[in-house]
């Protein structure tokens, strides 16, 4: 995709040659793209420095955070330790975690949990614990350390953060604003330490009117969530179309470990449900996975049985389904007291009951579903990407914490710790940022683009992408399947790119363009890793390699964005 704008502005689409001296141009100190836990936590801290604009493409509550059931893992009990939490995380990460980052996140956990409590998050209390809070245990954890709000933890966190954001006089929250692409200009940010000769100064944003306008900022933060909608079955909300990863990649940022897609082992299997997960905490409280015959099977796959890590459990279920030909397995927690289950898992109990399943009496039908992207835009400990001026936080980022497999309930922890670290970086360089001159942006012009008259062109490609990814790039992969997926996705991507250039841009087209690029990134990364490690299981290469390699890519100089440049070795570009 070529550069097609004038002056010092670099974008991936057609714009005019006149700078926008008249008309609309949003200017702010901090532009935050996304309204989940990472974006809102960062916004609240940066509002102490300057003006913040938060844009979100749907409603403010349409986030993965809002759907999170489990909780936040943190060392809060006297019998727990930082060392234990670090070890559990490293073991889950299959050798690919950045140990310094793991330690930073784990050590910062208790303070960041206290931040949320101070903001009004009502975690469940338990006077019997030294921490004063009820703590759950999930797969891969050696201790009870997951602070929660029953099975509504994400919703409670989102509520508290939004209450503060909505009432803040230095934060402007804009719903139903779709970010089309990032704005780049020639130049560097002092002390950023990256090789890139262009810096991010904001983004082009499309409001409900369909008009695309420039939003300028001193610092831009991508907090767009994950990529789950690239797969046919997912626990993610509809907003999870990989927008942040795709935009950052097109801007020249490095992306890392995109092959590591975590599949949640237990998504409710029901014809009227598309993305309701059954929290891992159910297994943490004694739930047992059984086949249609009622016989537990996890002991065949791991000594930890039902408390094994998610990759192990998901592969075990996948194998059971393929061997038996059944449509699902079952999660059985009927041996626990009925009142306890209703109290501990009120949302799961009510949702299942509405579907004719009484979890106090009935086994819960479950299947694996795409859940979390452990890879993403490569960042340092401050959340800085390799593009100066562009921070990346939350699931959009690859910080080095998760490695080849995320430990349960470490994602919300990562979000709040890195939001704090990024805000502290901004505070450190604030005096320099304030001296940054106002920049002009090129006006968006559609030119000869015409309106797309039939949405079937978008819907067909969307369905094709998700089916190709589910069938060929799922829990178990092979060289042959990946080659087929790459061939088909290249064709689909080319067609989508043509539509993008010929027709007036729409929110659906923006998402389709992004998800097609993300699909190619996942496929290419998976093809490169010729071993089985963590979440990436290759039938052709069932063993782990003796060498540890991070798969790091950036856009090549080719005109096609799916042609990648592999950065050998995968060393982090900046750690200071």
C-alpha positions as CSV (number, residue, x, y, z in Angstrom):
1,X,0.0,0.0,0.0
2,X,1.6,3.2,-1.1
3,X,2.0,6.6,0.7
4,X,-0.5,9.0,-0.8
5,X,-0.5,12.3,1.1
6,X,1.4,15.5,0.9
7,X,4.0,17.3,3.0
8,X,5.2,15.4,6.1
9,X,2.1,13.4,6.7
10,X,2.2,9.7,6.1
11,X,-0.9,7.6,5.9
12,X,-2.2,4.6,4.1
13,X,-5.0,6.0,2.1
14,X,-6.0,8.8,-0.2
15,X,-6.1,12.3,1.3
16,X,-6.0,15.8,-0.1
17,X,-3.0,18.0,-0.7
18,X,-4.3,20.9,1.3
19,X,-3.7,21.2,5.0
20,X,-6.6,21.6,7.3
21,X,-6.4,25.2,8.4
22,X,-10.2,25.6,8.3
23,X,-12.9,23.4,9.6
24,X,-12.7,20.7,12.2
25,X,-9.5,19.4,13.8
26,X,-9.6,18.0,17.3
27,X,-6.5,18.9,19.4
28,X,-5.7,17.4,22.8
29,X,-2.7,16.5,24.9
30,X,-3.5,12.7,25.1
31,X,-5.6,10.7,22.6
32,X,-6.7,7.4,24.0
33,X,-8.2,4.9,21.6
34,X,-10.4,2.4,23.5
35,X,-12.4,2.5,26.7
36,X,-11.5,-0.7,28.5
37,X,-9.5,-1.0,31.8
38,X,-6.2,0.0,30.2
39,X,-7.4,3.0,28.3
40,X,-9.6,4.4,31.2
41,X,-6.9,3.8,33.8
42,X,-4.3,5.6,31.7
43,X,-6.7,8.4,30.9
44,X,-7.5,9.1,34.5
45,X,-3.8,9.3,35.4
46,X,-2.9,11.5,32.3
47,X,-5.7,13.9,33.1
48,X,-3.6,15.1,36.0
49,X,-1.2,16.5,33.3
50,X,-3.4,17.7,30.5
51,X,-6.5,17.4,28.3
52,X,-7.5,13.8,27.4
53,X,-9.8,12.6,24.6
54,X,-11.0,9.0,24.7
55,X,-12.6,7.6,21.6
56,X,-14.4,4.3,21.4
57,X,-16.0,2.8,18.3
58,X,-19.1,1.5,20.0
59,X,-20.6,2.4,23.4
60,X,-18.3,3.1,26.3
61,X,-19.2,-0.3,28.0
62,X,-18.6,-2.4,24.8
63,X,-15.2,-3.7,25.9
64,X,-13.6,-7.0,26.7
65,X,-13.1,-5.7,30.2
66,X,-16.9,-5.5,30.7
67,X,-17.1,-9.3,29.9
68,X,-14.2,-10.4,32.2
69,X,-15.6,-12.7,34.8
70,X,-12.6,-14.0,36.8
71,X,-10.7,-11.1,38.3
72,X,-7.2,-9.7,38.9
73,X,-4.3,-11.8,40.0
74,X,-2.2,-10.2,42.7
75,X,-0.1,-11.2,45.7
76,X,-2.4,-10.1,48.6
77,X,-2.2,-12.9,51.1
78,X,0.5,-13.5,53.7
79,X,1.0,-17.1,52.6
80,X,1.6,-16.0,49.0
81,X,4.7,-14.4,47.5
82,X,5.9,-12.4,44.5
83,X,8.3,-15.2,43.8
84,X,5.5,-17.7,43.6
85,X,3.4,-15.5,41.3
86,X,6.5,-14.9,39.1
87,X,7.2,-18.6,38.8
88,X,3.6,-19.5,37.9
89,X,3.7,-16.8,35.2
90,X,7.0,-18.0,33.7
91,X,5.9,-21.6,33.8
92,X,2.7,-20.7,31.9
93,X,4.6,-18.6,29.4
94,X,6.5,-21.6,28.1
95,X,10.0,-19.9,28.2
96,X,9.0,-16.8,26.2
97,X,8.2,-14.4,29.0
98,X,10.4,-11.4,29.7
99,X,11.3,-12.1,33.3
100,X,12.1,-8.5,34.2
101,X,8.6,-7.5,32.9
102,X,7.0,-10.3,34.8
103,X,8.6,-9.2,38.0
104,X,7.6,-5.6,37.4
105,X,4.0,-6.5,36.8
106,X,3.7,-8.9,39.7
107,X,5.4,-6.5,42.2
108,X,3.1,-3.6,41.0
109,X,0.0,-5.7,41.4
110,X,-1.0,-4.9,45.1
111,X,-0.7,-1.1,44.6
112,X,-2.7,-1.2,41.4
113,X,-5.4,-3.2,43.0
114,X,-5.5,-0.6,45.7
115,X,-5.8,2.1,43.0
116,X,-9.0,0.3,41.8
117,X,-10.4,0.0,45.3
118,X,-9.7,3.7,45.8
119,X,-11.6,4.5,42.6
120,X,-14.6,2.6,44.0
121,X,-14.3,-0.9,42.7
122,X,-16.2,-3.2,45.1
123,X,-14.2,-6.4,45.3
124,X,-15.8,-9.2,47.4
125,X,-14.5,-9.0,51.0
126,X,-13.7,-11.9,53.3
127,X,-12.6,-11.1,56.9
128,X,-11.2,-14.5,57.2
129,X,-8.3,-13.7,54.9
130,X,-5.3,-11.6,55.9
131,X,-6.0,-9.4,52.9
132,X,-9.6,-8.8,53.9
133,X,-10.7,-9.9,50.4
134,X,-12.2,-13.1,48.9
135,X,-9.6,-14.7,46.6
136,X,-10.2,-17.2,43.9
137,X,-7.8,-19.7,42.4
138,X,-7.6,-20.4,38.7
139,X,-5.6,-22.7,36.4
140,X,-1.8,-22.4,36.6
141,X,-1.8,-20.6,39.9
142,X,-0.2,-22.2,43.0
143,X,-2.2,-20.0,45.4
144,X,-5.5,-18.3,45.8
145,X,-4.7,-14.8,44.6
146,X,-7.5,-13.7,42.2
147,X,-9.4,-10.8,43.7
148,X,-12.9,-10.6,42.2
149,X,-16.4,-9.2,42.2
150,X,-18.1,-12.6,42.0
151,X,-18.3,-13.4,38.3
152,X,-18.9,-9.8,37.4
153,X,-15.4,-8.4,38.0
154,X,-15.0,-6.8,34.6
155,X,-18.3,-5.1,34.7
156,X,-17.6,-3.7,38.2
157,X,-14.2,-2.4,37.2
158,X,-15.7,-0.8,34.0
159,X,-18.5,0.8,36.1
160,X,-16.1,2.4,38.6
161,X,-13.7,3.7,35.9
162,X,-16.5,5.1,33.7
163,X,-18.0,6.9,36.7
164,X,-14.7,8.7,37.3
165,X,-14.1,9.4,33.6
166,X,-17.5,10.8,33.0
167,X,-17.2,13.1,35.9
168,X,-13.8,14.4,35.0
169,X,-13.5,17.9,33.6
170,X,-10.3,17.2,31.7
171,X,-11.5,14.0,30.0
172,X,-13.8,13.9,26.9
173,X,-15.3,10.5,26.2
174,X,-16.6,10.1,22.6
175,X,-18.7,7.1,21.8
176,X,-19.3,5.6,18.3
177,X,-16.1,7.2,16.9
178,X,-14.2,4.8,14.7
179,X,-10.5,5.3,14.2
180,X,-9.6,4.7,10.6
181,X,-5.8,5.0,10.8
182,X,-3.0,6.7,12.7
183,X,-1.5,10.1,11.7
184,X,2.3,10.1,11.2
185,X,4.7,13.0,10.5
186,X,8.4,13.2,9.9
187,X,10.3,13.5,13.1
188,X,11.2,11.9,16.4
189,X,10.3,12.1,20.0
190,X,13.2,12.9,22.2
191,X,14.4,10.0,24.3
192,X,12.0,7.5,22.7
193,X,14.9,5.4,21.5
194,X,13.4,3.9,18.4
195,X,14.8,3.6,14.9
196,X,11.6,4.9,13.2
197,X,12.0,8.3,11.5
198,X,8.3,9.1,11.7
199,X,6.2,9.9,14.8
200,X,2.6,9.5,15.6
201,X,0.7,12.7,16.2
202,X,-2.9,11.4,16.4
203,X,-5.4,9.6,14.2
204,X,-8.1,10.0,11.6
205,X,-11.5,9.4,13.3
206,X,-14.9,8.8,11.8
207,X,-17.9,9.9,13.8
208,X,-21.5,8.8,13.5
209,X,-22.0,11.2,10.6
210,X,-19.5,9.2,8.5
211,X,-17.2,12.2,8.2
212,X,-13.5,11.4,8.7
213,X,-11.5,14.1,10.6
214,X,-8.1,14.4,12.1
215,X,-7.6,14.2,15.9
216,X,-4.2,15.6,16.9
217,X,-2.4,14.7,20.1
218,X,1.0,15.0,21.7
219,X,0.8,11.3,22.7
220,X,-1.5,8.6,21.3
221,X,-2.3,5.4,23.1
222,X,-3.8,2.4,21.4
223,X,-6.0,0.4,23.9
224,X,-8.2,-1.3,21.4
225,X,-8.5,-4.8,22.9
226,X,-7.9,-8.1,21.1
227,X,-8.5,-9.9,17.9
228,X,-11.0,-12.6,18.8
229,X,-13.5,-11.9,16.0
230,X,-11.0,-13.2,13.5
231,X,-12.2,-16.6,14.6
232,X,-15.7,-18.2,14.0
233,X,-16.1,-19.0,17.7
234,X,-14.9,-16.5,20.3
235,X,-15.7,-15.3,23.8
236,X,-14.8,-11.7,22.7
237,X,-17.3,-8.9,22.1
238,X,-18.0,-7.8,18.6
239,X,-15.5,-4.9,18.9
240,X,-12.5,-7.3,19.0
241,X,-11.5,-6.9,15.4
242,X,-7.7,-6.3,15.9
243,X,-7.9,-2.6,15.1
244,X,-5.0,-1.5,17.2
245,X,-2.6,-4.2,15.9
246,X,-3.5,-3.5,12.3
247,X,-3.2,0.3,12.6
248,X,0.1,0.1,14.4
249,X,1.5,-2.4,11.9
250,X,0.5,-0.1,9.0
251,X,2.2,2.7,10.8
252,X,5.5,0.7,10.9
253,X,5.3,-0.6,14.4
254,X,6.8,-4.0,15.3
255,X,4.4,-6.8,16.1
256,X,5.4,-9.8,18.1
257,X,4.3,-13.4,18.8
258,X,1.0,-13.2,16.9
259,X,0.8,-17.0,16.6
260,X,0.0,-17.2,20.3
261,X,-3.8,-17.0,20.4
262,X,-5.3,-18.3,23.6
263,X,-8.5,-20.4,23.3
264,X,-10.6,-20.4,26.5
265,X,-11.4,-24.0,27.2
266,X,-14.9,-23.5,28.4
267,X,-17.3,-21.4,26.3
268,X,-21.0,-22.2,26.8
269,X,-22.2,-24.5,24.0
270,X,-25.7,-23.5,23.1
271,X,-27.5,-22.5,19.9
272,X,-28.6,-19.2,21.3
273,X,-25.3,-18.1,22.8
274,X,-22.3,-16.9,20.7
275,X,-19.7,-15.7,23.2
276,X,-20.6,-16.5,26.8
277,X,-17.7,-18.0,28.6
278,X,-17.8,-20.1,31.7
279,X,-15.1,-18.6,34.0
280,X,-12.0,-20.6,34.8
281,X,-12.9,-19.8,38.4
282,X,-15.6,-22.6,38.1
283,X,-12.8,-25.1,37.7
284,X,-10.9,-23.3,40.5
285,X,-13.8,-23.9,42.8
286,X,-14.0,-27.6,42.0
287,X,-15.5,-27.9,38.6
288,X,-14.5,-31.1,36.7
289,X,-14.4,-31.6,32.9
290,X,-16.2,-34.8,31.8
291,X,-17.1,-36.4,28.5
292,X,-20.6,-37.3,27.4
293,X,-20.2,-40.5,29.4
294,X,-19.7,-38.5,32.6
295,X,-16.1,-39.7,33.0
296,X,-13.4,-37.1,33.9
297,X,-10.6,-37.0,31.4
298,X,-8.1,-34.3,32.3
299,X,-5.9,-36.7,34.4
300,X,-4.9,-38.3,31.0
301,X,-3.3,-35.0,29.9
302,X,-1.8,-33.3,33.0
303,X,-1.1,-34.0,36.6
304,X,-2.8,-30.8,37.5
305,X,-6.0,-32.2,36.0
306,X,-8.7,-29.5,35.7
307,X,-6.4,-26.8,37.1
308,X,-3.9,-27.1,34.2
309,X,-3.1,-24.1,32.1
310,X,-5.6,-23.0,29.5
311,X,-3.5,-24.2,26.5
312,X,-3.3,-27.7,28.0
313,X,-7.0,-27.8,28.8
314,X,-8.1,-26.4,25.4
315,X,-6.0,-29.0,23.5
316,X,-7.3,-31.8,25.7
317,X,-10.9,-30.9,25.0
318,X,-10.1,-30.5,21.3
319,X,-8.6,-34.0,21.3
320,X,-11.6,-35.5,23.2
321,X,-14.0,-34.0,20.7
322,X,-12.1,-35.3,17.7
323,X,-11.8,-38.8,19.1
324,X,-15.4,-39.1,20.3
325,X,-17.1,-37.1,17.5
326,X,-19.2,-35.3,20.2
327,X,-20.1,-31.6,19.8
328,X,-19.1,-30.6,23.3
329,X,-17.7,-31.8,26.6
330,X,-19.3,-30.9,30.0
331,X,-18.2,-29.0,33.1
332,X,-19.6,-30.6,36.2
333,X,-19.8,-28.6,39.5
334,X,-23.0,-30.1,40.8
335,X,-21.2,-31.6,43.8
336,X,-20.9,-28.1,45.3
337,X,-23.7,-26.6,47.5
338,X,-26.4,-25.0,45.4
339,X,-26.5,-21.8,47.5
340,X,-22.8,-21.5,47.2
341,X,-22.9,-21.7,43.4
342,X,-25.7,-19.1,43.2
343,X,-23.7,-16.7,45.4
344,X,-20.3,-17.3,43.9
345,X,-21.4,-17.3,40.2
346,X,-24.6,-15.3,40.0
347,X,-24.2,-14.3,36.4
348,X,-23.2,-17.8,35.1
349,X,-26.1,-19.3,37.2
350,X,-28.7,-17.0,35.8
351,X,-27.4,-17.0,32.2
352,X,-27.3,-20.8,32.1
353,X,-30.7,-21.1,33.8
354,X,-32.2,-18.9,31.1
355,X,-31.0,-21.5,28.6
356,X,-32.5,-24.4,30.5
357,X,-29.3,-25.4,32.4
358,X,-29.3,-25.4,36.2
359,X,-25.6,-25.6,37.1
360,X,-26.5,-26.8,40.6
361,X,-28.1,-29.9,39.0
362,X,-26.9,-30.1,35.4
363,X,-23.6,-30.4,33.7
364,X,-22.6,-27.4,31.6
365,X,-22.0,-28.1,27.9
366,X,-18.8,-26.3,26.9
367,X,-16.4,-26.0,23.9
368,X,-13.1,-24.0,23.5
369,X,-13.3,-20.6,21.8
370,X,-10.8,-17.9,20.8
371,X,-10.3,-15.8,23.9
372,X,-7.1,-13.7,24.1
373,X,-4.2,-12.6,22.0
374,X,-0.9,-13.1,23.9
375,X,1.0,-11.4,21.0
376,X,0.5,-7.9,19.7
377,X,2.3,-4.6,19.2
378,X,5.7,-4.9,20.7
379,X,6.3,-2.5,23.6
380,X,8.9,-1.7,26.3
381,X,8.2,-1.4,30.0
382,X,6.5,2.0,29.5
383,X,4.1,0.8,26.8
384,X,6.1,2.5,24.1
385,X,5.9,1.0,20.6
386,X,8.7,1.3,18.0
387,X,6.8,4.3,16.6
388,X,7.6,7.4,18.5
389,X,4.6,9.0,20.1
390,X,2.6,5.8,20.0
391,X,1.9,4.0,23.3
392,X,0.1,0.6,23.2
393,X,-1.6,-0.9,26.3
394,X,-3.8,-3.8,27.2
395,X,-4.5,-6.8,25.0
396,X,-3.3,-4.8,21.9
397,X,0.2,-4.9,23.3
398,X,2.9,-7.6,23.6
399,X,4.8,-6.5,26.7
400,X,6.7,-9.7,27.4
401,X,4.4,-10.7,30.3
402,X,2.5,-13.5,28.8
403,X,5.1,-15.3,26.6
404,X,3.6,-18.3,24.9
405,X,0.5,-18.6,27.1
406,X,-1.2,-16.1,29.4
407,X,-1.6,-17.1,33.0
408,X,-5.3,-16.8,34.1
409,X,-6.3,-13.3,35.4
410,X,-2.9,-11.8,34.6
411,X,-4.5,-9.7,31.8
412,X,-6.4,-7.1,33.9
413,X,-3.3,-7.0,36.1
414,X,-1.1,-6.2,33.1
415,X,-3.5,-3.5,31.9
416,X,-3.5,-1.5,35.2
417,X,0.3,-1.9,35.8
418,X,1.2,-0.7,32.3
419,X,-1.3,2.1,32.3
420,X,0.4,3.4,35.4
421,X,3.9,2.9,34.0
422,X,2.9,4.7,30.7
423,X,1.3,7.6,32.7
424,X,4.5,7.9,34.7
425,X,6.5,8.1,31.5
426,X,4.2,10.8,30.2
427,X,4.7,12.7,33.5
428,X,8.4,12.4,33.2
429,X,8.5,13.9,29.7
430,X,5.6,16.3,30.1
431,X,7.6,19.5,30.1
432,X,9.1,18.4,26.7
433,X,5.7,17.5,25.3
434,X,4.2,20.8,26.3
435,X,6.8,22.6,24.1
436,X,5.8,20.5,21.1
437,X,4.5,22.7,18.3
438,X,1.0,22.4,16.9
439,X,1.0,20.2,13.7
440,X,-1.2,20.5,10.7
441,X,-3.0,17.5,9.3
442,X,-4.1,16.7,5.7
443,X,-7.8,16.8,5.2
444,X,-9.5,13.6,4.4
445,X,-11.1,13.5,0.9
446,X,-12.9,10.6,-0.6
447,X,-12.1,11.6,-4.2
448,X,-13.9,9.4,-6.7
449,X,-14.9,6.8,-4.1
450,X,-18.5,5.7,-4.4
451,X,-20.9,4.3,-1.8
452,X,-21.0,0.6,-1.3
453,X,-24.5,-0.4,-2.3
454,X,-24.5,-4.0,-1.1
455,X,-23.2,-5.0,2.3
456,X,-23.0,-8.7,1.1
457,X,-19.5,-7.8,-0.2
458,X,-18.4,-7.2,3.3
459,X,-20.4,-9.9,5.0
460,X,-19.2,-12.6,2.6
461,X,-15.5,-11.8,3.2
462,X,-16.0,-11.5,7.0
463,X,-17.6,-15.0,7.1
464,X,-14.8,-16.4,4.9
465,X,-12.0,-15.0,7.1
466,X,-13.5,-16.4,10.3
467,X,-14.1,-19.9,8.8
468,X,-10.6,-20.1,7.3
469,X,-9.0,-19.1,10.6
470,X,-11.1,-21.5,12.6
471,X,-10.6,-24.5,10.3
472,X,-6.9,-24.0,9.5
473,X,-5.3,-21.8,12.2
474,X,-7.0,-23.0,15.3
475,X,-6.0,-24.9,18.4
476,X,-4.1,-27.6,16.5
477,X,-2.2,-26.5,13.3
478,X,-0.2,-28.1,10.5
479,X,2.1,-26.8,7.8
480,X,-0.4,-27.8,5.1
481,X,-3.3,-26.1,6.8
482,X,-1.3,-22.9,7.3
483,X,-0.2,-22.9,3.7
484,X,-3.8,-23.2,2.6
485,X,-4.9,-20.5,5.0
486,X,-2.2,-18.1,3.7
487,X,-3.2,-18.7,0.1
488,X,-6.8,-18.0,0.7
489,X,-6.3,-15.1,3.0
490,X,-4.0,-13.3,0.5
491,X,-6.8,-13.5,-2.1
492,X,-9.4,-12.2,0.4
493,X,-7.1,-9.4,1.6
494,X,-6.5,-8.2,-2.0
495,X,-10.2,-8.1,-2.6
496,X,-10.9,-6.1,0.6
497,X,-8.0,-3.7,-0.2
498,X,-9.6,-3.1,-3.6
499,X,-13.0,-2.4,-1.9
500,X,-11.4,-0.1,0.6
501,X,-9.9,2.0,-2.2
502,X,-12.9,2.1,-4.5
503,X,-15.7,2.7,-2.0
504,X,-16.5,5.3,0.7
505,X,-15.1,4.1,4.0
506,X,-17.6,2.8,6.5
507,X,-17.1,1.4,10.0
508,X,-17.8,-2.2,8.7
509,X,-15.2,-1.7,6.0
510,X,-12.6,-0.4,8.5
511,X,-13.1,-3.5,10.8
512,X,-13.0,-5.9,7.8
513,X,-9.8,-4.3,6.5
514,X,-8.2,-4.6,10.0
515,X,-9.3,-8.2,10.7
516,X,-8.0,-9.4,7.3
517,X,-4.6,-7.9,8.0
518,X,-4.5,-9.4,11.5
519,X,-5.4,-12.8,10.1
520,X,-2.4,-12.7,7.8
521,X,-0.1,-11.6,10.6
522,X,-1.3,-14.6,12.7
523,X,-0.8,-17.0,9.8
524,X,2.6,-15.7,8.9
525,X,3.8,-15.9,12.5
526,X,2.5,-19.4,12.9
527,X,4.2,-20.5,9.7
528,X,7.5,-19.2,11.0
529,X,7.4,-21.0,14.4
530,X,8.3,-24.6,13.5
531,X,7.8,-26.1,16.9
532,X,5.1,-26.6,19.5
533,X,5.2,-24.2,22.4
534,X,2.6,-22.8,24.7
535,X,-0.6,-22.0,22.7
536,X,1.0,-22.8,19.4
537,X,0.7,-26.6,18.6
538,X,2.0,-27.9,15.3
539,X,1.2,-31.5,14.3
540,X,4.4,-31.5,12.1
541,X,6.6,-30.2,14.9
542,X,5.1,-31.7,18.2
543,X,8.2,-30.9,20.3
544,X,9.7,-27.7,21.6
545,X,12.8,-26.3,19.9
546,X,15.9,-26.0,22.0
547,X,16.2,-22.3,21.0
548,X,14.0,-19.5,22.3
549,X,12.8,-17.2,19.5
550,X,10.4,-14.3,19.6
551,X,8.6,-13.9,16.2
552,X,8.9,-10.1,15.5
553,X,7.7,-8.6,12.3
554,X,7.3,-5.1,10.8
555,X,5.9,-3.9,7.5
556,X,8.3,-4.3,4.6
557,X,8.9,-1.6,1.9
558,X,6.7,-3.6,-0.4
559,X,3.4,-2.2,-1.6
560,X,1.5,-5.0,0.1
561,X,1.1,-4.8,3.8
562,X,0.9,-8.5,4.3
563,X,4.5,-8.9,3.0
564,X,6.5,-8.8,6.2
565,X,10.0,-8.3,7.3
566,X,11.1,-10.9,9.9
567,X,13.4,-9.4,12.5
568,X,15.8,-12.1,13.5
569,X,16.5,-12.8,17.2
570,X,13.5,-10.9,18.5
571,X,15.5,-8.8,21.0
572,X,13.5,-6.0,22.6
573,X,14.3,-2.6,21.0
574,X,14.3,-0.6,24.2
575,X,14.2,-1.5,27.8
576,X,15.3,1.7,29.5
